[in-house]
Amino acid sequence: MKPVAEDPSSWQEVPLFDTLRQQAALRDELFAALAKVCDTGRYVLGPDCAELEKSLAAYCQVPHALGCASGSDALLLALMAYDIGPGDEVLMPSYTFFATAGAVWRLGAKPVFVDIDAITYNIDAAKIAAAVTPRTKAIIPVHLYGQCADMAAINAIARRHHIAVIEDACQAIGGEFDGRRAGCLGDVGCFSFYPTKNLGGIGDGGLMTCLDDNVAAKLRILRVHGERQRYHHQLVGFNSRLDSLQAAALNVKLPHLDRWTAQRATNAARYTELFSQAGLADCLGLPTASPRCRHVWNQYIVRVPGGQRDALREHLTTRKIGTQIYYPVPLHLQECFASLGIGPGSLPETERAAKETLALPIFPELTADEQRAVVAGVASFFGAHTSQRQAPPRPKFLDATTASNAKHR
């Protein structure tokens, strides 16, 4: 199909993210909160941090929440809490952000990559059991793009083999599986407050959640160089403290999180409707929400089969529509992990997702008109404005319908 000829003056610019819209609505509150920190001089792990930890423990349905410097540090500290190191193996997906495997590698342990489910993009629980060996010390399921992995199956495997479950929930704050929140589904939950996350700060920040008192106590001292008492080091930790300015900003934002999540869900449902109206539901693999999950839509990911993904992205870029290709090189094919000896073809669903997926704008403040502009841009690429267009056969991976769990909307 040939792209439809259009007048460029009719195009509407749409960013992939626009954190300034959200900040503008809270500007006065944010400035007041930051000024209060500056006036008190409690800049690191101060009262604002304690307030945030208490609020997020309640939000994530856990007794313990501990702030740290980033989501990447949260993963590293969680692994350290379980004494993971040389000779140990940690199971994880390869289709994820680098930090998941980077934390394991930094401790001298071996990341063992498991293929993903073709629909959810999360680690395929059915393939985990076969990857477990006597050296397996932990599983890191990544709740990718805002949807929790199959934690019932994953926890069953972990209990059977007596291994830890560390949730990489950096994209999934507020996400749920079977009515339970991300962060309370495993032994430790790891979160990121990077500005583009559903709950984003004004810089870096992270959080660890857990159920066990002893693990929480260990995490608490690991994040401050392993000291329980000043200058008395029980363990070798490192400096990963949450600063009070970030906590203050997050305290302002947290009360709005569920509203923003609902707006993301509304945007996801609108995309599904608009793509269907444009006759594109059979051209694209639209994202799905499991009925067992509350999907929080950190990203809206479409599949573009037939080798057309990069061309579509270039077409949308020309129209000033923001997109992103997440994880175009899976972790098992990264140069730094070449010594693991995992070649192309080892994880077929992972590699297919890396070649076919594309993120479209879905931030809460995205307008309906902007979404229509995105869909119009995609439609013009596929020539979908013509009602005579013949839809191709629907691939198997598109069988599931896109929907948010109604009880959470």
C-alpha positions in Angstrom: 0.0 0.0 0.0 1.2 3.5 -0.8 1.0 6.3 1.8 -1.9 8.7 1.3 -0.9 12.1 -0.1 -1.7 14.9 2.5 -1.1 18.5 3.1 1.7 18.9 5.7 0.1 22.1 7.1 -2.7 19.8 8.5 -0.3 17.8 10.6 -0.3 18.2 14.4 2.9 17.8 16.3 2.6 15.2 19.1 5.4 14.5 21.6 6.2 11.0 23.0 6.3 12.5 26.5 5.5 15.9 27.9 6.4 16.1 31.5 6.1 19.9 31.6 2.3 19.7 31.2 2.1 17.7 34.4 4.6 19.9 36.2 2.8 23.1 35.2 -0.5 22.0 36.8 1.3 21.4 40.1 3.9 24.2 39.8 2.9 26.2 42.9 2.7 23.0 45.1 6.0 21.7 43.8 7.8 25.0 44.4 6.4 25.3 47.9 7.5 21.7 48.8 11.0 22.3 47.4 11.4 25.6 49.2 10.4 23.9 52.5 13.2 21.4 52.0 15.7 24.1 51.3 14.6 26.1 54.4 14.9 23.1 56.7 18.2 21.9 55.4 17.2 18.2 55.7 18.4 17.3 52.2 19.0 13.5 52.3 16.7 10.9 53.8 14.9 13.7 55.7 11.3 13.9 56.9 10.0 14.1 53.3 11.6 10.8 52.5 10.0 9.2 55.6 6.6 10.6 54.6 7.0 9.2 51.1 8.1 5.8 52.3 5.1 5.5 54.6 2.7 6.6 51.9 4.2 4.2 49.3 4.2 1.3 51.7 0.5 1.7 52.1 0.0 2.3 48.3 1.9 -0.9 47.4 0.3 -2.9 50.2 3.5 -3.7 52.0 4.9 -3.1 55.5 8.2 -1.7 54.2 9.2 0.8 51.6 12.7 2.2 51.4 13.8 5.0 49.1 17.1 4.9 47.2 18.8 6.8 44.4 17.4 5.1 41.4 15.5 2.1 40.1 18.8 0.6 38.9 20.2 0.9 42.5 17.0 -0.7 43.8 17.7 -3.8 41.7 21.3 -4.0 42.8 20.5 -3.5 46.5 17.8 -6.2 46.3 20.2 -8.7 44.8 22.8 -7.8 47.5 20.2 -8.4 50.2 20.1 -12.0 49.1 23.9 -12.3 48.9 23.8 -13.0 45.2 27.3 -13.1 43.7 29.9 -15.1 41.7 28.6 -18.6 40.8 25.0 -17.7 41.2 22.4 -17.5 38.3 19.5 -15.1 38.1 16.6 -15.8 35.6 15.2 -12.8 33.8 13.8 -11.7 30.4 16.2 -10.4 27.7 13.5 -8.0 26.4 13.9 -5.3 29.0 16.0 -2.3 30.0 19.7 -2.9 30.6 19.6 -2.3 34.3 17.9 -5.6 35.0 20.9 -7.6 33.8 23.4 -5.0 34.6 22.8 -5.3 38.3 23.3 -9.1 38.2 26.5 -8.8 36.2 28.0 -6.1 38.5 27.8 -8.6 41.4 29.6 -11.3 39.4 26.5 -13.4 39.0 25.2 -14.8 35.7 22.1 -13.5 34.0 20.1 -16.3 32.5 17.7 -15.1 29.8 14.3 -16.6 29.3 12.0 -15.9 26.4 8.9 -13.8 26.6 5.2 -14.2 26.0 4.3 -12.9 22.6 1.2 -11.0 23.8 2.2 -9.5 27.2 5.9 -9.1 26.4 6.6 -10.3 30.0 8.8 -13.3 30.8 7.1 -16.5 29.8 6.4 -18.4 33.0 6.0 -21.6 31.1 9.7 -21.4 30.1 11.1 -20.5 33.5 11.1 -24.0 35.1 13.3 -25.4 32.4 15.9 -22.7 33.0 16.3 -23.4 36.7 19.6 -25.1 37.8 21.2 -25.8 41.2 22.9 -22.4 40.8 19.7 -20.4 40.3 19.4 -18.0 43.2 16.7 -15.6 42.0 14.1 -14.7 39.4 13.6 -11.2 38.2 10.2 -10.9 36.5 9.9 -7.5 34.8 6.4 -6.0 34.8 7.0 -4.5 31.3 5.2 -1.5 30.0 2.9 -1.4 33.0 1.5 -4.9 33.1 2.4 -7.5 35.8 4.0 -10.8 34.8 2.2 -14.1 35.7 3.2 -13.9 39.3 1.1 -16.9 40.4 3.1 -19.2 38.2 6.4 -17.5 38.9 6.0 -17.7 42.7 5.0 -21.3 42.5 8.3 -22.1 40.7 10.3 -20.0 43.1 8.8 -21.7 46.2 9.4 -25.2 44.7 13.1 -24.4 44.2 13.6 -22.1 47.2 14.7 -19.1 45.2 14.0 -15.4 45.7 11.7 -13.3 43.5 12.7 -9.7 42.9 10.1 -7.7 41.0 11.4 -5.2 38.5 8.3 -3.0 38.8 10.1 0.2 37.5 7.4 0.6 34.9 4.4 -0.7 36.9 3.7 1.3 40.0 0.0 0.8 40.9 -0.1 -2.3 38.6 -1.9 -5.3 40.0 -2.1 -9.1 39.5 -5.1 -10.9 41.0 -6.0 -7.7 43.0 -2.5 -7.4 44.6 -0.2 -4.5 43.9 3.1 -4.7 42.1 5.8 -4.6 44.8 4.0 -7.0 47.2 4.0 -9.9 44.7 7.5 -11.1 45.3 10.2 -10.9 48.0 11.4 -7.4 47.0 9.8 -4.9 44.6 12.0 -2.4 42.7 10.6 1.0 41.4 12.0 3.9 39.5 10.9 7.6 39.8 12.6 8.6 36.5 10.7 11.6 35.2 8.9 9.7 32.5 7.5 7.0 34.8 3.9 7.0 35.9 5.1 8.5 39.2 8.0 10.6 38.0 10.3 12.9 40.0 12.3 15.9 38.9 15.4 13.8 38.6 16.4 10.3 39.6 15.0 8.3 42.4 14.0 4.7 43.4 12.2 2.6 45.9 12.4 -0.9 47.3 9.3 -2.6 48.9 9.3 -5.9 50.8 7.3 -7.9 53.3 10.0 -9.4 55.4 11.3 -7.4 58.4 14.8 -8.8 58.2 15.2 -8.1 54.5 14.0 -4.6 55.0 16.5 -4.1 57.8 19.3 -5.3 55.5 18.2 -3.1 52.7 18.1 -0.1 55.0 21.8 -0.4 55.9 23.0 -1.5 52.5 21.8 1.8 51.0 24.1 3.7 53.5 27.4 1.9 53.0 26.3 -1.0 55.2 26.3 1.0 58.4 23.7 0.6 61.1 25.4 3.0 63.5 27.5 5.9 62.2 31.0 4.8 61.2 30.2 1.2 62.2 29.9 -0.9 59.0 28.1 -4.3 59.4 28.1 -4.9 55.7 29.7 -3.6 52.6 27.0 -1.5 51.0 27.2 1.7 48.9 25.7 5.2 48.8 22.2 5.0 47.4 20.1 7.5 49.4 16.9 9.2 48.2 17.3 13.0 48.4 14.6 15.0 50.1 14.0 17.3 47.1 12.9 14.3 45.1 10.8 12.9 47.9 9.1 16.3 48.4 8.2 16.4 44.7 6.9 12.9 44.8 4.8 13.6 47.8 3.1 16.3 45.9 2.5 14.0 42.9 1.5 10.7 44.6 -2.2 11.8 45.4 -2.7 12.3 41.7 -1.3 8.9 40.6 -4.5 7.0 40.3 -6.1 9.8 38.3 -3.2 9.8 35.9 -3.4 6.0 35.7 -7.1 6.2 34.8 -6.2 8.8 32.1 -3.6 6.5 30.6 -6.2 3.7 30.5 -8.7 6.0 28.8 -6.0 6.9 26.3 -5.3 3.2 25.6 -9.0 2.4 25.1 -9.3 5.4 22.8 -6.4 4.3 20.7 -8.0 0.8 20.3 -11.3 2.4 19.2 -9.6 4.9 16.8 -7.3 2.2 15.2 -10.4 0.0 14.8 -12.3 2.8 13.2 -9.4 3.5 10.8 -9.3 -0.2 9.8 -5.9 -0.6 11.3 -6.6 -3.2 14.0 -5.6 -5.9 11.5 -2.4 -4.2 10.4 -1.0 -3.6 13.8 -0.7 -5.8 16.9 -2.5 -3.8 19.5 -1.5 -4.2 23.2 -3.6 -6.3 25.4 -4.5 -6.2 29.1 -4.9 -9.5 30.9 -8.1 -9.9 32.9 -6.0 -10.8 35.9 -4.1 -7.5 35.8 -4.6 -3.8 36.3 -2.5 -2.5 33.4 -1.1 1.0 34.2 0.0 1.7 30.6 3.4 3.1 31.2 3.8 2.6 27.4 1.4 1.9 24.6 3.2 -0.6 22.4 2.1 -1.7 18.9 3.5 -4.4 16.7 4.4 -3.6 13.1 5.0 -6.9 11.3 6.4 -7.4 7.9 9.6 -5.5 8.4 7.7 -2.1 8.3 8.3 -0.9 11.8 11.3 1.4 11.1 9.7 2.8 8.0 6.5 3.6 10.0 8.6 5.3 12.7 10.4 7.4 10.0 7.0 8.3 8.5 5.7 9.5 11.9 8.9 11.4 12.7 8.4 13.3 9.5 5.0 14.3 10.8 6.6 15.4 14.1 4.9 12.5 16.0 7.1 11.2 18.8 7.7 7.4 19.0 10.3 5.2 20.5 11.8 1.7 19.8 12.3 0.1 23.2 15.0 -2.5 23.3 15.9 -2.9 19.6 18.9 -5.1 20.7 17.8 -7.7 23.2 20.1 -8.1 26.2 21.3 -11.5 25.2 22.7 -10.0 21.9 24.4 -7.0 23.6 28.2 -6.9 23.0 28.9 -6.7 26.7 27.3 -10.1 27.3 29.0 -11.9 24.3 30.9 -14.1 26.7 27.6 -15.8 27.6 27.7 -17.3 24.1 24.0 -16.7 23.3 23.5 -16.2 19.6 20.7 -15.0 17.4 17.7 -17.3 17.3 18.0 -18.4 20.9 15.0 -16.4 22.1 12.7 -16.1 19.1 9.8 -14.2 20.7 12.2 -11.7 22.3 14.0 -11.1 19.0 10.7 -10.8 17.1 9.5 -8.2 19.6 12.7 -6.2 19.3 12.2 -6.0 15.5 8.5 -5.3 15.5 7.4 -3.1 18.5 6.9 0.6 18.5 5.8 2.9 21.4 3.3 5.6 20.8 2.5 8.6 23.0 0.2 7.7 26.0 1.1 10.2 28.8 -1.9 11.3 30.9 -2.2 14.8 29.5 -2.3 13.6 25.9 -5.4 15.0 24.3 -8.0 13.2 22.1 -7.0 15.4 19.2 -3.4 14.4 19.6 -4.3 10.8 19.6 -6.4 11.3 16.4 -3.3 12.9 14.9 -1.2 9.8 15.8 -3.8 7.4 14.3 -4.1 9.6 11.2 -0.3 9.4 10.8 -0.3 5.6 11.1 -3.3 5.4 8.8 -1.6 7.5 6.1 1.4 5.2 6.2 -0.8 2.1 5.5 -3.1 3.9 3.1 -5.9 3.2 5.5 -8.0 6.2 4.5 -9.4 4.2 1.6 -12.4 2.2 2.6 -11.7 -0.2 -0.2 -8.5 -1.4 1.6 -8.4 -5.2 2.0 -7.3 -6.2 5.5 -4.7 -9.0 5.7 -5.4 -12.2 7.7 -5.3 -11.5 11.4 -2.1 -13.1 12.9 -2.4 -15.4 15.9 -0.7 -12.9 18.2 -3.5 -10.5 17.7 -6.3 -12.8 18.9 -6.6 -11.2 22.3 -8.7 -8.1 22.5 -7.4 -4.9 24.0 -9.1 -3.8 27.2 -8.4 -2.4 30.6 -9.8 -4.2 33.6 -13.1 -2.4 34.0 -13.1 -2.5 37.8 -10.0 -0.3 37.8 -11.3 2.4 35.5 
